[in-house]
């Protein structure tokens, strides 16, 4: 049986994570709002989610778009024959 990789999550974000978040947020919001959001992020408690839930929320495929199953479901979805394909 394969070894299971354990992920060690950090207890707190690295300081460089906030400028990275601000960079992304400036694509969506005005600079003043971004400053406010970053201030709130710095004060917010850490929250943990399962990876599969993060992928679902992001709209990204866990398997990847090049996976043959994903390609097949995407084709069926685009033809209108499989509405479930968008919930991979």
PyMOL CGO cylinders between C-alpha atoms (Angstrom):
from pymol import cmd
from pymol.cgo import CYLINDER

trace = [
    CYLINDER, 0.00, 0.00, 0.00, 1.26, 3.49, -0.82, 0.3, 1, 1, 1, 1, 1, 1,
    CYLINDER, 1.26, 3.49, -0.82, 2.31, 5.81, 1.95, 0.3, 1, 1, 1, 1, 1, 1,
    CYLINDER, 2.31, 5.81, 1.95, -0.21, 8.51, 2.71, 0.3, 1, 1, 1, 1, 1, 1,
    CYLINDER, -0.21, 8.51, 2.71, 1.25, 11.99, 2.48, 0.3, 1, 1, 1, 1, 1, 1,
    CYLINDER, 1.25, 11.99, 2.48, 0.44, 14.13, 5.48, 0.3, 1, 1, 1, 1, 1, 1,
    CYLINDER, 0.44, 14.13, 5.48, 0.05, 17.83, 4.87, 0.3, 1, 1, 1, 1, 1, 1,
    CYLINDER, 0.05, 17.83, 4.87, 1.27, 20.15, 7.60, 0.3, 1, 1, 1, 1, 1, 1,
    CYLINDER, 1.27, 20.15, 7.60, -0.81, 23.30, 7.44, 0.3, 1, 1, 1, 1, 1, 1,
    CYLINDER, -0.81, 23.30, 7.44, 0.70, 26.46, 8.85, 0.3, 1, 1, 1, 1, 1, 1,
    CYLINDER, 0.70, 26.46, 8.85, -0.75, 27.89, 12.04, 0.3, 1, 1, 1, 1, 1, 1,
    CYLINDER, -0.75, 27.89, 12.04, -0.76, 31.37, 10.49, 0.3, 1, 1, 1, 1, 1, 1,
    CYLINDER, -0.76, 31.37, 10.49, -0.37, 32.87, 7.01, 0.3, 1, 1, 1, 1, 1, 1,
    CYLINDER, -0.37, 32.87, 7.01, 3.09, 34.01, 5.95, 0.3, 1, 1, 1, 1, 1, 1,
    CYLINDER, 3.09, 34.01, 5.95, 3.48, 37.78, 5.79, 0.3, 1, 1, 1, 1, 1, 1,
    CYLINDER, 3.48, 37.78, 5.79, 3.97, 37.61, 2.00, 0.3, 1, 1, 1, 1, 1, 1,
    CYLINDER, 3.97, 37.61, 2.00, 0.49, 36.06, 1.63, 0.3, 1, 1, 1, 1, 1, 1,
    CYLINDER, 0.49, 36.06, 1.63, -1.21, 39.40, 2.29, 0.3, 1, 1, 1, 1, 1, 1,
    CYLINDER, -1.21, 39.40, 2.29, 0.39, 41.33, -0.59, 0.3, 1, 1, 1, 1, 1, 1,
    CYLINDER, 0.39, 41.33, -0.59, -0.38, 38.35, -2.83, 0.3, 1, 1, 1, 1, 1, 1,
    CYLINDER, -0.38, 38.35, -2.83, -4.02, 38.43, -1.74, 0.3, 1, 1, 1, 1, 1, 1,
    CYLINDER, -4.02, 38.43, -1.74, -4.12, 42.20, -2.24, 0.3, 1, 1, 1, 1, 1, 1,
    CYLINDER, -4.12, 42.20, -2.24, -2.72, 41.81, -5.75, 0.3, 1, 1, 1, 1, 1, 1,
    CYLINDER, -2.72, 41.81, -5.75, -5.53, 39.42, -6.67, 0.3, 1, 1, 1, 1, 1, 1,
    CYLINDER, -5.53, 39.42, -6.67, -8.22, 41.47, -4.94, 0.3, 1, 1, 1, 1, 1, 1,
    CYLINDER, -8.22, 41.47, -4.94, -7.23, 44.62, -6.87, 0.3, 1, 1, 1, 1, 1, 1,
    CYLINDER, -7.23, 44.62, -6.87, -8.45, 42.83, -9.98, 0.3, 1, 1, 1, 1, 1, 1,
    CYLINDER, -8.45, 42.83, -9.98, -11.93, 42.72, -8.44, 0.3, 1, 1, 1, 1, 1, 1,
    CYLINDER, -11.93, 42.72, -8.44, -12.25, 45.72, -6.12, 0.3, 1, 1, 1, 1, 1, 1,
    CYLINDER, -12.25, 45.72, -6.12, -11.22, 49.36, -5.69, 0.3, 1, 1, 1, 1, 1, 1,
    CYLINDER, -11.22, 49.36, -5.69, -7.92, 49.95, -3.81, 0.3, 1, 1, 1, 1, 1, 1,
    CYLINDER, -7.92, 49.95, -3.81, -9.67, 51.36, -0.72, 0.3, 1, 1, 1, 1, 1, 1,
    CYLINDER, -9.67, 51.36, -0.72, -11.85, 48.27, -0.45, 0.3, 1, 1, 1, 1, 1, 1,
    CYLINDER, -11.85, 48.27, -0.45, -8.80, 46.02, -0.87, 0.3, 1, 1, 1, 1, 1, 1,
    CYLINDER, -8.80, 46.02, -0.87, -7.03, 47.77, 2.02, 0.3, 1, 1, 1, 1, 1, 1,
    CYLINDER, -7.03, 47.77, 2.02, -10.10, 47.23, 4.17, 0.3, 1, 1, 1, 1, 1, 1,
    CYLINDER, -10.10, 47.23, 4.17, -10.33, 43.54, 3.20, 0.3, 1, 1, 1, 1, 1, 1,
    CYLINDER, -10.33, 43.54, 3.20, -6.64, 42.91, 3.89, 0.3, 1, 1, 1, 1, 1, 1,
    CYLINDER, -6.64, 42.91, 3.89, -6.99, 44.54, 7.31, 0.3, 1, 1, 1, 1, 1, 1,
    CYLINDER, -6.99, 44.54, 7.31, -9.91, 42.24, 8.06, 0.3, 1, 1, 1, 1, 1, 1,
    CYLINDER, -9.91, 42.24, 8.06, -8.01, 39.20, 6.78, 0.3, 1, 1, 1, 1, 1, 1,
    CYLINDER, -8.01, 39.20, 6.78, -5.13, 39.95, 9.13, 0.3, 1, 1, 1, 1, 1, 1,
    CYLINDER, -5.13, 39.95, 9.13, -7.54, 39.95, 12.08, 0.3, 1, 1, 1, 1, 1, 1,
    CYLINDER, -7.54, 39.95, 12.08, -9.64, 36.96, 11.00, 0.3, 1, 1, 1, 1, 1, 1,
    CYLINDER, -9.64, 36.96, 11.00, -9.18, 33.53, 12.58, 0.3, 1, 1, 1, 1, 1, 1,
    CYLINDER, -9.18, 33.53, 12.58, -7.71, 30.73, 10.48, 0.3, 1, 1, 1, 1, 1, 1,
    CYLINDER, -7.71, 30.73, 10.48, -10.35, 28.50, 8.89, 0.3, 1, 1, 1, 1, 1, 1,
    CYLINDER, -10.35, 28.50, 8.89, -9.68, 25.06, 7.43, 0.3, 1, 1, 1, 1, 1, 1,
    CYLINDER, -9.68, 25.06, 7.43, -11.55, 23.41, 4.55, 0.3, 1, 1, 1, 1, 1, 1,
    CYLINDER, -11.55, 23.41, 4.55, -11.21, 20.10, 2.78, 0.3, 1, 1, 1, 1, 1, 1,
    CYLINDER, -11.21, 20.10, 2.78, -9.27, 20.39, -0.47, 0.3, 1, 1, 1, 1, 1, 1,
    CYLINDER, -9.27, 20.39, -0.47, -12.18, 18.98, -2.48, 0.3, 1, 1, 1, 1, 1, 1,
    CYLINDER, -12.18, 18.98, -2.48, -14.41, 21.78, -1.17, 0.3, 1, 1, 1, 1, 1, 1,
    CYLINDER, -14.41, 21.78, -1.17, -11.86, 24.43, -2.14, 0.3, 1, 1, 1, 1, 1, 1,
    CYLINDER, -11.86, 24.43, -2.14, -11.69, 22.99, -5.65, 0.3, 1, 1, 1, 1, 1, 1,
    CYLINDER, -11.69, 22.99, -5.65, -15.48, 22.95, -5.91, 0.3, 1, 1, 1, 1, 1, 1,
    CYLINDER, -15.48, 22.95, -5.91, -15.73, 26.56, -4.79, 0.3, 1, 1, 1, 1, 1, 1,
    CYLINDER, -15.73, 26.56, -4.79, -13.00, 27.61, -7.22, 0.3, 1, 1, 1, 1, 1, 1,
    CYLINDER, -13.00, 27.61, -7.22, -14.69, 25.96, -10.17, 0.3, 1, 1, 1, 1, 1, 1,
    CYLINDER, -14.69, 25.96, -10.17, -11.50, 24.05, -10.97, 0.3, 1, 1, 1, 1, 1, 1,
    CYLINDER, -11.50, 24.05, -10.97, -11.48, 20.37, -11.77, 0.3, 1, 1, 1, 1, 1, 1,
    CYLINDER, -11.48, 20.37, -11.77, -9.74, 18.14, -9.24, 0.3, 1, 1, 1, 1, 1, 1,
    CYLINDER, -9.74, 18.14, -9.24, -8.73, 15.79, -12.03, 0.3, 1, 1, 1, 1, 1, 1,
    CYLINDER, -8.73, 15.79, -12.03, -7.58, 18.47, -14.45, 0.3, 1, 1, 1, 1, 1, 1,
    CYLINDER, -7.58, 18.47, -14.45, -8.96, 19.43, -17.83, 0.3, 1, 1, 1, 1, 1, 1,
    CYLINDER, -8.96, 19.43, -17.83, -6.60, 17.06, -19.68, 0.3, 1, 1, 1, 1, 1, 1,
    CYLINDER, -6.60, 17.06, -19.68, -7.95, 14.02, -17.87, 0.3, 1, 1, 1, 1, 1, 1,
    CYLINDER, -7.95, 14.02, -17.87, -9.88, 11.82, -20.34, 0.3, 1, 1, 1, 1, 1, 1,
    CYLINDER, -9.88, 11.82, -20.34, -12.91, 11.56, -18.03, 0.3, 1, 1, 1, 1, 1, 1,
    CYLINDER, -12.91, 11.56, -18.03, -13.05, 15.33, -17.67, 0.3, 1, 1, 1, 1, 1, 1,
    CYLINDER, -13.05, 15.33, -17.67, -12.75, 15.82, -21.45, 0.3, 1, 1, 1, 1, 1, 1,
    CYLINDER, -12.75, 15.82, -21.45, -15.56, 13.34, -22.09, 0.3, 1, 1, 1, 1, 1, 1,
    CYLINDER, -15.56, 13.34, -22.09, -17.86, 14.95, -19.53, 0.3, 1, 1, 1, 1, 1, 1,
    CYLINDER, -17.86, 14.95, -19.53, -17.07, 18.43, -20.86, 0.3, 1, 1, 1, 1, 1, 1,
    CYLINDER, -17.07, 18.43, -20.86, -18.03, 17.35, -24.40, 0.3, 1, 1, 1, 1, 1, 1,
    CYLINDER, -18.03, 17.35, -24.40, -21.29, 15.83, -23.13, 0.3, 1, 1, 1, 1, 1, 1,
    CYLINDER, -21.29, 15.83, -23.13, -22.03, 18.98, -21.15, 0.3, 1, 1, 1, 1, 1, 1,
    CYLINDER, -22.03, 18.98, -21.15, -21.39, 21.26, -24.13, 0.3, 1, 1, 1, 1, 1, 1,
    CYLINDER, -21.39, 21.26, -24.13, -23.71, 19.10, -26.26, 0.3, 1, 1, 1, 1, 1, 1,
    CYLINDER, -23.71, 19.10, -26.26, -26.35, 19.55, -23.58, 0.3, 1, 1, 1, 1, 1, 1,
    CYLINDER, -26.35, 19.55, -23.58, -26.60, 15.85, -22.78, 0.3, 1, 1, 1, 1, 1, 1,
    CYLINDER, -26.60, 15.85, -22.78, -25.02, 15.93, -19.32, 0.3, 1, 1, 1, 1, 1, 1,
    CYLINDER, -25.02, 15.93, -19.32, -25.81, 18.80, -16.99, 0.3, 1, 1, 1, 1, 1, 1,
    CYLINDER, -25.81, 18.80, -16.99, -23.90, 17.09, -14.16, 0.3, 1, 1, 1, 1, 1, 1,
    CYLINDER, -23.90, 17.09, -14.16, -20.55, 17.53, -15.93, 0.3, 1, 1, 1, 1, 1, 1,
    CYLINDER, -20.55, 17.53, -15.93, -20.13, 20.96, -14.39, 0.3, 1, 1, 1, 1, 1, 1,
    CYLINDER, -20.13, 20.96, -14.39, -20.10, 19.44, -10.88, 0.3, 1, 1, 1, 1, 1, 1,
    CYLINDER, -20.10, 19.44, -10.88, -16.90, 17.38, -11.18, 0.3, 1, 1, 1, 1, 1, 1,
]
cmd.load_cgo(trace, "trace")
